[in-house]
Amino acid sequence: MIETVATTPFDDQKPGTSGLRKKVPHFQQPNYAQNFIQSIFDAVERPEEAVLVIGGDGRFFNREVIQLAIQMAAANGYGRVVVGQNGILSTPAASNLIRTRKASGGIVLSASHNPGGPKGDFGIKYNIANGGPAPEGVTEAIYRRSKELSAYRISQAAAPDLSVMGESRIEGMVVEVIDPVADYLALMETLFDLDRIKAHLAAGFTMRFDAMHAVTGPYAKAIFEGRLGAPAGTVINGTPLEDFGGGHPDPNAVYAAELISELMQADGPDFGAASDGDGDRNLIVGRGIVVSPSDSLAIIAANAHLAPGYAGGIAGIARSMPTSQAADRVAAKRGLAMFETPTGWKFFGNLLDAGKVTICGEESSGTGSDHVREKDGVWAVLMWLNILAVRGESVREIVESHWREFGRTYYQRHDYEEIDKRAAEGLMASLRDRLASMAGQRFGTLVVSEADDFSYKDPVDGSISTSQGVRIVFSGGSRVVFRLSGTGTKGATLRVYLEVFESNPERHARAPEEALAELNATADVIGEISRRTGRAAPDVIT
């Protein structure tokens, strides 16, 4: 039986960079999740009897909303829903399923790297038919619909048991519960020489993967310990938990400190990696060295041809504006196209669909390629393993060789989390007001050569995105970027990006904090960070 339920709009259902994210209690308000899901179904284009992919990262409230989404899809005319067993489906695996099943789209339930649990974060994101996050035109349509919604439609029939694989029906709609790993592993088999990686591990190469009690646990166990034959225990924290074991599933130096500490030991594993809540981010660590996400993107782009799926070379590289320019130097030297986009994976979708780029990356630990339309943590780990197996060198040797060829880009991101929203917006407004007069100003040894508020015109569809972050470039190429994050759920997160290029190999061994010290002090002066936020130091440095 299909029921039409009267409701009233909420005024705060505007999707951000990666969908709608709020605290769990906020989503638990009567009709809140239902309203947003109905707004999606009303706003997006889809054929009759369309296929819909649904999955999530296993966080608290995941199962309940998946059940709702299935019941509402049945009441809104979908022909088939494909859902991961137990509601588990990594974001890149969902993207792959949307593409291979020719679905009209997918609902991904996740707040990515944000904490989970009854008082933690939750999120709902819609991906379109190409497998990528909905572009701004679609998210705006969803938001408009949410503001005028007066009813939602839902089946009163019970949703199926998600622990049992197979097909069932609800209101005539097929619900297909699948192994969340199988299709994804089949895709990886086409891209990487898994047999060569397996032989490298069998020959004594050691690794550790921290799944952070998040969605990649089943993928990592099936691929690293299963298909590649790594010893049991290679994958740690491999069981997805609703609260991520009380941890913060963000693969960075703060929240993956235990993994990094193990890799810093003289007898530690040769290679370490981690992924985040929904499986789209990655951390790469070698014995004695942490690889920055910006360097990882550049090194992957420079070596992608070593993996079978990219043996013919790559078409180009795209990076988000705050990501360091290390990849630009690879593109310039190899004669590849290079694109700088706003933050948000959705901006890479048109470039990938048009065949303009093959490899994409963001400084926030996200890397991927044209195999799906999302960043992909496990893909990045397999790419590194393929490169390591072919080159037969250590992570440190590969990184230092890359620096010698392309130069080293010293880079850090400073996050000031949960600061007063009004103070953060005032800081950005003050910066924008001063941009026109900033060129030529001197700060210590640094002289501003140009300053702007980044805007982007999509080379494929001509759409324009403005106010994407303040860039201040100094003579010699050093940069400071200021930007407010769109992924938090409380207060505001100010992100400050620092970048200094060093071509001299004799100066490549400096600690990043030393190389960036003057730029860091200058960023505080220009942005008036301490005065406006009351923070003497960032909460997280990556």
C-alpha positions as CSV (number, residue, x, y, z in Angstrom):
1,M,0.0,0.0,0.0
2,I,1.3,3.4,-1.0
3,E,0.6,6.3,1.3
4,T,0.9,10.0,0.7
5,V,1.9,11.7,3.9
6,A,1.4,15.5,4.5
7,T,4.5,17.4,5.5
8,T,5.8,20.9,5.8
9,P,9.1,22.1,4.3
10,F,12.4,22.6,6.3
11,D,14.4,25.7,5.5
12,D,17.8,24.1,5.9
13,Q,18.0,21.4,3.2
14,K,20.4,23.1,0.8
15,P,23.0,20.5,-0.2
16,G,26.7,21.5,0.2
17,T,29.8,20.3,-1.5
18,S,28.9,16.6,-0.9
19,G,25.2,16.5,-0.3
20,L,23.1,17.4,2.8
21,R,25.0,16.9,6.1
22,K,23.7,17.4,9.6
23,K,24.0,15.9,13.0
24,V,22.1,12.6,13.5
25,P,19.5,14.1,15.9
26,H,18.7,16.7,13.2
27,F,18.1,14.0,10.6
28,Q,15.9,12.1,13.2
29,Q,13.4,14.9,13.3
30,P,10.0,13.7,12.0
31,N,9.9,13.8,8.2
32,Y,13.3,15.4,7.8
33,A,15.0,12.6,5.9
34,Q,11.7,11.8,4.1
35,N,11.4,15.3,2.9
36,F,14.9,15.4,1.4
37,I,14.5,12.0,-0.3
38,Q,11.2,13.1,-1.8
39,S,12.8,16.3,-3.0
40,I,15.4,14.2,-4.8
41,F,12.8,12.0,-6.4
42,D,10.7,15.0,-7.5
43,A,13.7,17.1,-8.9
44,V,15.9,14.6,-10.8
45,E,15.3,13.4,-14.3
46,R,14.7,9.6,-14.7
47,P,12.9,7.3,-17.0
48,E,9.9,5.1,-16.0
49,E,10.9,2.0,-14.0
50,A,14.4,3.5,-13.5
51,V,17.2,1.7,-11.6
52,L,18.4,3.4,-8.3
53,V,21.5,2.4,-6.4
54,I,21.4,2.9,-2.6
55,G,24.3,2.4,-0.2
56,G,26.1,3.9,2.7
57,D,29.2,3.7,4.9
58,G,27.5,1.8,7.8
59,R,27.4,4.8,10.2
60,F,24.6,5.2,12.8
61,F,21.2,5.7,11.2
62,N,22.4,4.2,7.9
63,R,20.1,1.2,8.0
64,E,17.0,3.2,9.0
65,V,17.4,5.7,6.1
66,I,18.1,3.0,3.6
67,Q,14.9,1.3,4.6
68,L,13.0,4.6,4.1
69,A,14.7,5.2,0.8
70,I,13.7,1.7,-0.5
71,Q,10.1,2.2,0.6
72,M,9.9,5.7,-0.9
73,A,11.6,4.5,-4.2
74,A,8.9,1.9,-4.5
75,A,6.2,4.5,-4.0
76,N,7.8,6.9,-6.6
77,G,7.9,4.6,-9.6
78,Y,11.4,3.1,-9.6
79,G,11.6,-0.3,-11.2
80,R,14.7,-1.6,-9.4
81,V,16.8,-0.7,-6.4
82,V,20.3,-2.2,-6.0
83,V,21.7,-2.0,-2.5
84,G,24.8,-3.4,-0.8
85,Q,24.4,-6.2,1.7
86,N,23.8,-4.8,5.2
87,G,23.5,-1.4,3.6
88,I,27.3,-1.3,3.0
89,L,28.5,0.3,-0.2
90,S,31.6,2.5,-0.5
91,T,31.1,5.7,-2.4
92,P,33.4,4.7,-5.4
93,A,31.7,1.3,-5.5
94,A,28.3,3.0,-5.6
95,S,29.6,5.1,-8.5
96,N,30.7,2.0,-10.3
97,L,27.4,0.3,-9.8
98,I,25.5,3.3,-11.1
99,R,27.6,3.2,-14.3
100,T,27.6,-0.6,-14.9
101,R,23.9,-1.0,-14.1
102,K,22.9,2.0,-16.2
103,A,21.1,3.4,-13.2
104,S,19.4,6.8,-13.4
105,G,21.3,7.7,-10.2
106,G,22.1,6.7,-6.7
107,I,21.6,7.7,-3.1
108,V,24.8,7.6,-1.0
109,L,24.3,7.8,2.8
110,S,27.5,9.1,4.4
111,A,29.1,12.1,6.0
112,S,32.4,10.9,4.6
113,H,35.3,11.5,7.0
114,N,33.1,13.0,9.8
115,P,32.6,11.2,13.1
116,G,29.5,8.9,13.5
117,G,27.3,7.6,16.3
118,P,24.0,8.8,17.9
119,K,25.3,12.3,18.2
120,G,27.6,12.2,15.3
121,D,27.2,13.3,11.7
122,F,25.0,11.9,8.9
123,G,24.6,12.8,5.2
124,I,22.5,12.1,2.1
125,K,24.1,12.7,-1.3
126,Y,22.6,12.1,-4.8
127,N,24.8,10.9,-7.6
128,I,23.6,11.2,-11.2
129,A,23.7,8.7,-14.1
130,N,27.4,9.1,-14.9
131,G,28.1,8.0,-11.3
132,G,29.3,11.3,-10.1
133,P,28.0,13.8,-7.5
134,A,25.0,15.8,-8.6
135,P,26.2,19.1,-10.2
136,E,25.0,22.4,-8.9
137,G,22.1,22.7,-11.3
138,V,20.6,19.4,-9.8
139,T,21.4,20.3,-6.2
140,E,19.7,23.7,-6.6
141,A,16.6,22.0,-8.1
142,I,16.5,19.6,-5.1
143,Y,16.8,22.5,-2.7
144,R,14.0,24.5,-4.5
145,R,11.8,21.5,-4.3
146,S,12.5,21.0,-0.6
147,K,11.3,24.5,0.1
148,E,7.8,23.9,-1.4
149,L,7.2,20.2,-0.5
150,S,3.8,19.5,1.0
151,A,3.7,15.7,0.9
152,Y,5.9,12.6,0.4
153,R,5.0,9.2,-0.9
154,I,6.0,6.0,0.9
155,S,5.1,2.3,0.7
156,Q,3.8,0.8,4.0
157,A,5.2,-2.6,3.0
158,A,8.2,-3.7,5.0
159,A,11.6,-3.3,3.3
160,P,13.6,-6.5,2.8
161,D,16.2,-7.9,5.1
162,L,19.4,-6.3,3.9
163,S,21.6,-9.1,5.4
164,V,20.3,-11.6,2.8
165,M,21.6,-11.3,-0.7
166,G,19.2,-11.9,-3.6
167,E,16.1,-10.3,-5.1
168,S,12.7,-9.5,-3.6
169,R,9.8,-7.2,-4.5
170,I,8.0,-4.3,-2.8
171,E,5.1,-2.7,-4.6
172,G,6.3,-4.4,-7.8
173,M,9.7,-2.8,-7.5
174,V,12.7,-5.3,-7.5
175,V,15.0,-4.9,-4.5
176,E,18.4,-6.5,-5.3
177,V,20.8,-7.0,-2.3
178,I,24.3,-7.6,-3.6
179,D,27.8,-8.4,-2.4
180,P,29.2,-4.9,-2.1
181,V,32.7,-5.9,-3.1
182,A,32.3,-8.2,-6.1
183,D,31.6,-5.7,-8.8
184,Y,34.3,-3.3,-7.5
185,L,37.0,-6.0,-7.4
186,A,36.1,-7.0,-11.0
187,L,36.8,-3.4,-12.0
188,M,40.1,-3.3,-10.2
189,E,41.2,-6.5,-12.0
190,T,40.9,-4.6,-15.3
191,L,43.0,-1.7,-14.1
192,F,45.9,-3.2,-12.1
193,D,48.3,-6.1,-12.4
194,L,47.0,-7.8,-9.2
195,D,49.1,-10.9,-9.9
196,R,52.3,-8.9,-10.0
197,I,51.3,-7.1,-6.7
198,K,50.6,-10.5,-5.2
199,A,54.0,-11.8,-6.2
200,H,55.6,-8.7,-4.7
201,L,53.9,-9.3,-1.4
202,A,54.8,-13.0,-1.5
203,A,58.4,-12.0,-2.0
204,G,58.5,-10.2,1.3
205,F,57.1,-6.8,0.7
206,T,54.9,-5.9,3.8
207,M,52.0,-3.6,4.2
208,R,49.4,-2.4,6.7
209,F,45.9,-1.0,5.8
210,D,43.8,0.9,8.4
211,A,40.1,0.7,7.5
212,M,39.3,2.9,10.6
213,H,36.3,0.7,11.4
214,A,34.7,2.3,8.3
215,V,33.3,1.1,4.9
216,T,36.5,-0.1,3.3
217,G,37.0,-2.9,5.8
218,P,35.2,-5.6,3.7
219,Y,36.9,-4.3,0.5
220,A,40.4,-4.3,2.1
221,K,40.0,-7.8,3.5
222,A,38.7,-9.2,0.2
223,I,41.3,-7.5,-1.9
224,F,44.5,-7.2,0.2
225,E,44.2,-10.3,2.4
226,G,42.1,-12.3,-0.1
227,R,43.0,-11.6,-3.7
228,L,46.5,-10.4,-3.1
229,G,47.3,-12.9,-0.4
230,A,48.6,-10.5,2.3
231,P,48.8,-12.1,5.7
232,A,45.8,-12.0,8.0
233,G,46.1,-8.9,10.2
234,T,47.4,-6.8,7.3
235,V,44.0,-5.0,7.5
236,I,43.4,-3.4,10.9
237,N,40.2,-1.9,12.2
238,G,38.5,-3.8,9.4
239,T,34.9,-4.2,10.8
240,P,32.6,-1.3,9.9
241,L,31.0,0.1,13.1
242,E,28.2,2.6,13.5
243,D,30.4,4.9,15.5
244,F,33.7,4.0,13.8
245,G,34.8,2.5,17.1
246,G,34.6,5.9,18.7
247,G,37.3,7.2,16.3
248,H,37.3,9.9,13.6
249,P,37.5,8.2,10.2
250,D,39.7,10.8,8.5
251,P,43.0,9.4,7.2
252,N,45.4,12.1,8.3
253,A,48.3,12.6,10.6
254,V,46.0,13.3,13.6
255,Y,43.5,10.5,13.3
256,A,45.8,7.9,11.7
257,A,48.6,8.6,14.1
258,E,49.0,5.0,15.2
259,L,49.4,3.7,11.7
260,I,52.0,6.5,10.9
261,S,53.9,5.7,14.1
262,E,54.2,2.1,13.1
263,L,55.5,3.1,9.7
264,M,58.1,5.4,11.2
265,Q,59.8,2.5,13.0
266,A,62.9,1.0,11.4
267,D,61.3,-2.5,11.5
268,G,57.9,-1.2,10.4
269,P,56.0,-2.3,7.3
270,D,57.3,-1.2,3.8
271,F,54.0,0.4,3.0
272,G,51.0,1.8,4.9
273,A,47.6,3.2,3.9
274,A,44.3,4.1,5.3
275,S,40.9,5.2,4.0
276,D,38.0,7.2,5.4
277,G,34.3,6.7,6.4
278,D,32.9,6.1,2.9
279,G,36.1,4.9,1.2
280,D,36.8,7.8,-1.1
281,R,39.9,9.2,0.6
282,N,43.3,7.8,1.2
283,L,46.5,8.2,3.2
284,I,49.8,6.9,1.7
285,V,52.8,6.2,4.1
286,G,56.1,4.6,3.4
287,R,58.6,3.4,6.0
288,G,59.9,6.7,7.4
289,I,57.9,9.0,5.1
290,V,54.3,10.3,4.9
291,V,53.3,11.2,1.3
292,S,51.3,14.4,1.1
293,P,48.1,14.0,-0.9
294,S,49.3,16.6,-3.4
295,D,52.5,14.7,-4.0
296,S,50.6,11.5,-4.2
297,L,48.5,12.9,-7.0
298,A,51.6,14.1,-8.9
299,I,53.5,10.8,-8.4
300,I,50.4,8.7,-9.5
301,A,50.0,10.9,-12.6
302,A,53.7,10.5,-13.5
303,N,53.7,6.7,-13.1
304,A,50.1,5.7,-14.1
305,H,51.4,4.1,-17.3
306,L,53.0,1.4,-15.1
307,A,49.5,0.0,-14.4
308,P,47.8,-2.0,-17.3
309,G,44.6,0.1,-17.3
310,Y,46.7,3.2,-18.1
311,A,49.5,1.7,-20.2
312,G,48.5,3.9,-23.1
313,G,49.1,7.0,-21.2
314,I,46.8,9.6,-19.7
315,A,44.9,12.4,-21.4
316,G,45.4,15.0,-18.7
317,I,45.3,15.9,-15.0
318,A,42.8,17.9,-13.0
319,R,43.2,19.2,-9.5
320,S,41.2,21.3,-7.1
321,M,42.4,24.9,-6.8
322,P,43.7,24.5,-3.2
323,T,45.7,21.4,-4.2
324,S,49.4,22.1,-4.6
325,Q,50.8,22.8,-8.1
326,A,53.0,19.6,-8.0
327,A,50.8,17.9,-10.6
328,D,51.0,21.0,-12.8
329,R,54.8,20.4,-13.2
330,V,54.2,16.8,-14.2
331,A,51.7,18.0,-16.8
332,A,54.0,20.6,-18.2
333,K,57.0,18.3,-18.5
334,R,55.0,15.4,-20.0
335,G,52.9,17.6,-22.3
336,L,49.6,16.8,-20.7
337,A,46.5,18.9,-20.3
338,M,46.1,20.5,-16.9
339,F,42.9,21.8,-15.3
340,E,42.4,23.7,-12.0
341,T,38.8,23.4,-10.7
342,P,36.9,24.4,-7.5
343,T,36.8,22.0,-4.6
344,G,34.3,19.2,-5.0
345,W,34.6,16.1,-7.1
346,K,31.5,17.0,-9.1
347,F,33.7,19.6,-11.0
348,F,35.8,16.8,-12.4
349,G,32.8,14.9,-13.9
350,N,32.5,17.0,-17.1
351,L,36.2,16.8,-17.7
352,L,36.2,13.0,-17.3
353,D,33.1,12.5,-19.4
354,A,34.6,14.6,-22.2
355,G,37.9,12.6,-22.1
356,K,39.9,15.7,-21.3
357,V,41.5,14.2,-18.2
358,T,42.3,10.8,-16.8
359,I,43.7,11.4,-13.3
360,C,42.1,13.8,-10.8
361,G,42.9,14.8,-7.2
362,E,42.2,17.0,-4.2
363,E,44.5,18.0,-1.4
364,S,41.9,16.6,1.1
365,S,43.3,13.0,0.5
366,G,41.2,12.3,-2.6
367,T,42.6,10.8,-5.7
368,G,40.9,9.0,-8.6
369,S,40.6,8.4,-12.3
370,D,38.1,8.0,-15.1
371,H,37.2,4.4,-13.9
372,V,34.4,5.9,-11.8
373,R,33.2,9.5,-11.1
374,E,34.2,9.7,-7.5
375,K,37.6,9.8,-5.7
376,D,38.6,6.3,-4.7
377,G,40.7,5.4,-1.7
378,V,41.3,1.7,-2.4
379,W,42.1,2.5,-6.1
380,A,44.8,4.9,-4.9
381,V,46.3,2.2,-2.7
382,L,46.3,-0.3,-5.5
383,M,47.9,2.2,-7.9
384,W,50.7,2.8,-5.4
385,L,51.1,-1.0,-4.9
386,N,51.3,-1.5,-8.7
387,I,53.9,1.3,-9.0
388,L,56.0,-0.2,-6.1
389,A,55.8,-3.7,-7.6
390,V,56.9,-2.6,-11.0
391,R,59.7,-0.2,-9.9
392,G,61.0,-2.4,-7.1
393,E,61.8,0.7,-5.1
394,S,60.7,1.9,-1.6
395,V,58.1,4.6,-1.2
396,R,60.8,7.0,0.0
397,E,63.0,6.3,-3.1
398,I,60.1,6.9,-5.4
399,V,59.1,10.2,-3.7
400,E,62.7,11.5,-3.6
401,S,63.2,10.5,-7.2
402,H,60.1,12.5,-8.1
403,W,61.4,15.6,-6.3
404,R,64.7,15.4,-8.1
405,E,62.9,15.3,-11.5
406,F,60.1,17.8,-10.8
407,G,61.2,19.8,-7.8
408,R,59.6,19.6,-4.3
409,T,56.5,21.5,-3.4
410,Y,56.3,22.1,0.4
411,Y,52.7,22.1,1.3
412,Q,50.4,22.1,4.4
413,R,46.7,22.6,5.1
414,H,45.8,24.2,8.4
415,D,42.2,23.5,9.6
416,Y,40.5,25.8,12.2
417,E,37.5,23.7,13.1
418,E,34.1,24.7,14.6
419,I,34.9,28.4,14.8
420,D,32.3,31.0,15.0
421,K,30.5,31.2,11.7
422,R,30.1,34.9,11.8
423,A,33.8,35.4,12.6
424,A,34.8,33.1,9.7
425,E,32.6,34.8,7.2
426,G,33.9,38.2,8.4
427,L,37.5,37.0,7.8
428,M,36.7,36.0,4.3
429,A,34.8,39.2,3.6
430,S,37.7,41.3,4.8
431,L,40.1,39.4,2.6
432,R,37.9,39.9,-0.5
433,D,37.5,43.6,0.3
434,R,41.3,44.0,0.3
435,L,42.1,41.9,-2.8
436,A,42.2,44.8,-5.3
437,S,44.9,46.7,-3.3
438,M,47.0,43.7,-2.2
439,A,49.3,43.3,-5.3
440,G,52.8,44.8,-4.5
441,Q,52.4,44.7,-0.7
442,R,55.5,43.3,1.1
443,F,55.4,41.0,4.1
444,G,58.9,40.3,5.3
445,T,60.7,38.8,2.3
446,L,57.5,38.0,0.5
447,V,55.9,40.3,-2.1
448,V,52.4,39.8,-3.3
449,S,52.3,39.4,-7.1
450,E,48.6,38.7,-7.5
451,A,45.5,38.1,-5.4
452,D,42.0,37.0,-6.4
453,D,38.8,35.2,-5.5
454,F,38.9,32.1,-7.6
455,S,36.2,31.6,-10.2
456,Y,35.9,28.8,-12.7
457,K,34.3,28.5,-16.1
458,D,33.6,24.9,-17.0
459,P,35.3,24.2,-20.4
460,V,32.7,21.6,-21.3
461,D,29.3,23.2,-20.4
462,G,30.3,26.8,-19.9
463,S,28.9,27.0,-16.3
464,I,30.5,29.5,-14.0
465,S,31.3,29.0,-10.3
466,T,32.4,32.1,-8.3
467,S,33.8,32.8,-4.8
468,Q,35.6,29.5,-4.6
469,G,38.5,30.7,-2.3
470,V,40.9,33.5,-1.9
471,R,44.3,33.0,-3.6
472,I,47.3,35.1,-2.7
473,V,50.4,34.5,-4.9
474,F,53.8,35.8,-4.0
475,S,56.8,36.5,-6.3
476,G,58.6,33.2,-6.8
477,G,55.3,31.2,-6.9
478,S,54.6,30.7,-3.1
479,R,50.8,30.7,-2.4
480,V,48.4,31.1,0.5
481,V,44.8,30.1,-0.1
482,F,41.9,30.8,2.3
483,R,38.6,28.9,2.0
484,L,35.6,27.9,4.2
485,S,34.9,24.2,4.0
486,G,31.5,22.9,3.0
487,T,31.8,19.5,4.7
488,G,31.3,20.3,8.4
489,T,28.1,20.3,10.3
490,K,28.8,22.6,13.2
491,G,30.1,26.2,13.1
492,A,32.6,26.9,10.3
493,T,35.8,25.3,9.3
494,L,38.5,27.7,8.0
495,R,41.1,26.1,5.8
496,V,44.4,27.8,5.0
497,Y,46.7,26.3,2.4
498,L,50.4,27.1,2.3
499,E,52.7,26.3,-0.6
500,V,56.3,26.9,-1.4
501,F,58.2,25.4,-4.4
502,E,61.8,24.4,-4.1
503,S,63.8,23.3,-7.2
504,N,67.1,22.8,-5.5
505,P,67.6,19.1,-4.5
506,E,70.0,20.2,-1.7
507,R,67.0,21.9,0.0
508,H,64.5,19.0,-0.3
509,A,65.2,17.5,3.1
510,R,63.9,20.4,5.1
511,A,60.9,19.8,7.4
512,P,57.8,21.4,5.9
513,E,57.2,23.5,9.0
514,E,60.6,25.1,8.5
515,A,60.2,25.7,4.8
516,L,56.7,27.2,5.4
517,A,57.4,29.1,8.5
518,E,57.5,32.6,7.0
519,L,54.5,31.9,4.8
520,N,52.6,30.6,7.8
521,A,53.3,33.8,9.8
522,T,52.3,35.9,6.8
523,A,49.0,34.1,6.3
524,D,48.1,34.9,9.9
525,V,48.9,38.6,9.3
526,I,47.0,38.8,6.0
527,G,44.0,36.8,7.2
528,E,44.0,38.3,10.7
529,I,43.3,34.7,11.8
530,S,44.3,34.9,15.5
531,R,42.5,38.2,16.0
532,R,39.3,37.2,14.2
533,T,38.9,33.6,15.4
534,G,40.7,33.6,18.8
535,R,42.7,30.6,17.7
536,A,46.4,30.7,18.3
537,A,47.0,27.5,16.2
538,P,45.0,25.2,13.8
539,D,43.2,22.2,15.1
540,V,44.6,19.9,12.4
541,I,47.6,20.2,10.1
542,T,47.8,18.0,7.1
